[in-house]
Amino acid sequence: MAKAHLFLCLENGHYAVSSDQEGSNLPGAACISGWRYIRGFDLEADAPLPFAANPEPVLRALRDNGYWVAGETGETHGTSQ
């Protein structure tokens, strides 16, 4: 289990997940208007995410990069639950 932080880009509706609560490691080019913090959550491989996506690629991206942005891997962004 990893602590993760959910962000939303209001201009394009994409989600991002970061290991950093401030989101300082999120790429600015992916959201020119800036990422909006939504909430923290526990990220687990077998638990649903607070948006529609497979947790496995999110976990891998957090481990490898410290963040995951919907759309960068070809996945569509989800809707909040």
Number of C-alpha atoms within 10 A of each C-alpha: 10 13 13 22 21 25 23 21 18 14 12 12 13 20 26 27 28 24 21 17 16 13 21 12 14 22 15 12 8 18 20 12 12 17 23 16 16 13 13 17 14 13 21 16 15 10 11 13 19 16 14 14 17 14 17 13 14 24 21 14 17 19 13 10 13 18 24 25 23 19 13 12 10 7 12 13 18 15 12 10 7
